[in-house]
Amino acid sequence: MSAAHLEVGDPDTRYPDVASFRSELRTWLADHDLSPGPDHSLDAQVAQLARVRRALYDADWMRYGWPAEVGGLGGPAVLRAVLGEEVATRGLAEPGIYSMIEVLAPTMISYARPALAAEMLPLLLSGREQWCQGFSEPGSGSDLASLTTRAVRQGDTWVVTGQKVWTSLAQYSARCVLLTRTAPGHAGITAFFLDMDTPGITVRPLPMMHGVEEFAEVFFDEVVIPGDRLLGQPGDGWKLAMDLLPHERSTCFWHRIAYLFSRFDGLLEEMTEPDDAELGAAYLALHTIRCRSHATQERLAAGIPLGPETSIDKVLLATAEQQLFDTVRDLLPGEIELTDSHWRSEFLYSRAATIYGGTAEIQRNIIARRLLDLGRE
Ligand SMILES: Cc1cc2nc3c(=O)[nH]c(=O)nc-3n(C[C@H](O)[C@H](O)[C@H](O)COP(=O)(O)OP(=O)(O)OC[C@H]3O[C@@H](n4cnc5c(N)ncnc54)[C@H](O)[C@@H]3O)c2cc1C
């Protein structure tokens, strides 16, 4: 049954409640096999992601929770959380790259010209394009506000020169949400929506510890960006970056937690000598972040702005993820160290959980200073 069957007459409530959405979605997924093939390469994962998004968009599932102005069908954002949960639980798409949409699309909706957002968002939602986030630089990660990639206004255009690094999926991306420096200080950071095929851009993929080239260095040599690709006004880049963080830590996290629970189940199936204490501790860590993330989803749904308290979600999630794969290492002896299995890849990737999206040390600093008022170290 297509999602359209779920609509009720009133144009303001043309979307299903959560329970109907989930049950209709499950029926649809049971009837439409979107399982990935045996190839686990990044090329295959990115192609699979595009296939899944395309199918879900064409059947409307991917459109719920997004505004009509950008190709959506409206409804609460929680419907996106449910969709991502069902996708992650079935292993249909790698949750990290699936969830990038949850960061980039809301940013475009808030900051792009309405006509630009309306033109571009359907390309992302429908899997026709992949986009990337060009924030970090070789000298500016935790201290993002020190970034130096320069944008200089020339008539109706801006000319960008500099370098980004750790840009996830840059080599697959058609567009980039890019932070540049246009003046000193926080108020001198300016954001653009850039076409990645613009002359002057060089992308060099970088291998991660598990051998996968998931991110890249991106070099900009006098890259010309039209003025109508500004996101917000000149100087709005820092605000954009801060507004983006809660998106990174709400629905994205819900998807990832669902995926981690599915991996916990995978461990239960494969292990032969259970250690109840260690399994219990890993489960408890997952359950704790799921409860926390549920409360975050509720605040989001109630329209309460998310702020530094999401640093707690980040610490809990990264800790739970690493604890889960530490448990895998202990209960599947040799699997991580001696085989080239999916578990090994996931264990190594889990080490990055305390780095991406803000490091564990920075999150603890935020919790200490802004939530506990403990002052500077
Ligand atoms: C898998 C992955 C994907 C990523 N994808 C993207 C992407 O798509 N786009 C993008 O822009 N970036 C991306 N990043 C980059 C990520 O945001 C940065 O790695 C992160 O913000 C940390 O910055 P850094 O690497 O420069 O480390 P640094 O900031 O140099 O930190 C190095 C170490 O010093 C510690 N440290 C730094 N400052 C302090 C302080 N004040 N107090 C205490 N400790 C401190 C840090 O915690 C860390 O342990 C990705 C990173 C990873 C691992």
The ligand as an SDF file (V2000), in Angstrom:
LIG
                    3D

 53 58  0  0  0  0  0  0  0  0999 V2000
   34.5860    9.9980   10.2100 C   0  0  0  0  0  0  0  0  0  0  0  0
   34.6740   11.4900   10.2020 C   0  0  0  0  0  0  0  0  0  0  0  0
   33.8710   12.2100    9.3350 C   0  0  0  0  0  0  0  0  0  0  0  0
   33.9540   13.6070    9.3080 C   0  0  0  0  0  0  0  0  0  0  0  0
   33.1890   14.2870    8.3900 N   0  0  0  0  0  0  0  0  0  0  0  0
   33.2950   15.6330    8.3150 C   0  0  0  0  0  0  0  0  0  0  0  0
   32.5690   16.3520    7.3090 C   0  0  0  0  0  0  0  0  0  0  0  0
   31.8140   15.7720    6.5250 O   0  0  0  0  0  0  0  0  0  0  0  0
   32.7320   17.6920    7.2560 N   0  0  0  0  0  0  0  0  0  0  0  0
   33.5450   18.3660    8.0970 C   0  0  0  0  0  0  0  0  0  0  0  0
   33.6120   19.5740    7.9960 O   0  0  0  0  0  0  0  0  0  0  0  0
   34.2580   17.7140    9.0490 N   0  0  0  0  0  0  0  0  0  0  0  0
   34.1520   16.3640    9.1680 C   0  0  0  0  0  0  0  0  0  0  0  0
   34.8870   15.6830   10.1080 N   0  0  0  0  0  0  0  0  0  0  0  0
   35.8400   16.4260   10.9420 C   0  0  0  0  0  0  0  0  0  0  0  0
   35.4480   16.5360   12.4080 C   0  0  0  0  0  0  0  0  0  0  0  0
   34.4150   17.4600   12.5900 O   0  0  0  0  0  0  0  0  0  0  0  0
   36.7320   16.9610   13.1540 C   0  0  0  0  0  0  0  0  0  0  0  0
   37.6470   15.8690   13.0490 O   0  0  0  0  0  0  0  0  0  0  0  0
   36.4940   17.2730   14.5940 C   0  0  0  0  0  0  0  0  0  0  0  0
   35.7110   18.4250   14.7340 O   0  0  0  0  0  0  0  0  0  0  0  0
   37.8210   17.4530   15.3590 C   0  0  0  0  0  0  0  0  0  0  0  0
   38.6360   18.3700   14.7080 O   0  0  0  0  0  0  0  0  0  0  0  0
   40.1460   18.0000   14.3510 P   0  0  0  0  0  0  0  0  0  0  0  0
   40.1570   16.6970   13.6370 O   0  0  0  0  0  0  0  0  0  0  0  0
   40.7680   19.1680   13.6790 O   0  0  0  0  0  0  0  0  0  0  0  0
   40.8770   17.7460   15.7470 O   0  0  0  0  0  0  0  0  0  0  0  0
   41.4760   18.8610   16.7160 P   0  0  0  0  0  0  0  0  0  0  0  0
   40.4810   19.9460   16.9100 O   0  0  0  0  0  0  0  0  0  0  0  0
   42.8330   19.2310   16.2240 O   0  0  0  0  0  0  0  0  0  0  0  0
   41.6040   18.0550   18.0710 O   0  0  0  0  0  0  0  0  0  0  0  0
   42.6940   17.1460   18.3260 C   0  0  0  0  0  0  0  0  0  0  0  0
   42.5280   16.6170   19.7480 C   0  0  0  0  0  0  0  0  0  0  0  0
   42.6500   17.7120   20.6770 O   0  0  0  0  0  0  0  0  0  0  0  0
   41.5000   17.7960   21.5040 C   0  0  0  0  0  0  0  0  0  0  0  0
   41.1700   19.2030   21.7650 N   0  0  0  0  0  0  0  0  0  0  0  0
   41.1130   20.2010   20.8690 C   0  0  0  0  0  0  0  0  0  0  0  0
   40.7690   21.3590   21.4670 N   0  0  0  0  0  0  0  0  0  0  0  0
   40.5920   21.0630   22.7960 C   0  0  0  0  0  0  0  0  0  0  0  0
   40.2170   21.8200   23.9350 C   0  0  0  0  0  0  0  0  0  0  0  0
   39.9470   23.1270   23.8390 N   0  0  0  0  0  0  0  0  0  0  0  0
   40.1110   21.1850   25.1300 N   0  0  0  0  0  0  0  0  0  0  0  0
   40.3720   19.8540   25.2410 C   0  0  0  0  0  0  0  0  0  0  0  0
   40.7450   19.0810   24.1760 N   0  0  0  0  0  0  0  0  0  0  0  0
   40.8450   19.6760   22.9750 C   0  0  0  0  0  0  0  0  0  0  0  0
   40.4040   17.1230   20.7070 C   0  0  0  0  0  0  0  0  0  0  0  0
   39.3770   16.6310   21.5450 O   0  0  0  0  0  0  0  0  0  0  0  0
   41.1530   16.0070   19.9970 C   0  0  0  0  0  0  0  0  0  0  0  0
   41.3080   14.9040   20.8560 O   0  0  0  0  0  0  0  0  0  0  0  0
   34.8410   14.2970   10.1820 C   0  0  0  0  0  0  0  0  0  0  0  0
   35.6340   13.5610   11.0640 C   0  0  0  0  0  0  0  0  0  0  0  0
   35.5630   12.1760   11.0820 C   0  0  0  0  0  0  0  0  0  0  0  0
   36.4400   11.4060   12.0260 C   0  0  0  0  0  0  0  0  0  0  0  0
  1  2  1  0
  2  3  1  0
  2 52  2  0
  3  4  2  0
  4  5  1  0
  4 50  1  0
  5  6  2  0
  6  7  1  0
  6 13  1  0
  7  8  2  0
  7  9  1  0
  9 10  1  0
 10 11  2  0
 10 12  1  0
 12 13  2  0
 13 14  1  0
 14 15  1  0
 14 50  1  0
 15 16  1  0
 16 17  1  0
 16 18  1  0
 18 19  1  0
 18 20  1  0
 20 21  1  0
 20 22  1  0
 22 23  1  0
 23 24  1  0
 24 25  2  0
 24 26  1  0
 24 27  1  0
 27 28  1  0
 28 29  2  0
 28 30  1  0
 28 31  1  0
 31 32  1  0
 32 33  1  0
 33 34  1  0
 33 48  1  0
 34 35  1  0
 35 36  1  0
 35 46  1  0
 36 37  1  0
 36 45  1  0
 37 38  2  0
 38 39  1  0
 39 40  1  0
 39 45  2  0
 40 41  1  0
 40 42  2  0
 42 43  1  0
 43 44  2  0
 44 45  1  0
 46 47  1  0
 46 48  1  0
 48 49  1  0
 50 51  2  0
 51 52  1  0
 52 53  1  0
M  END
$$$$
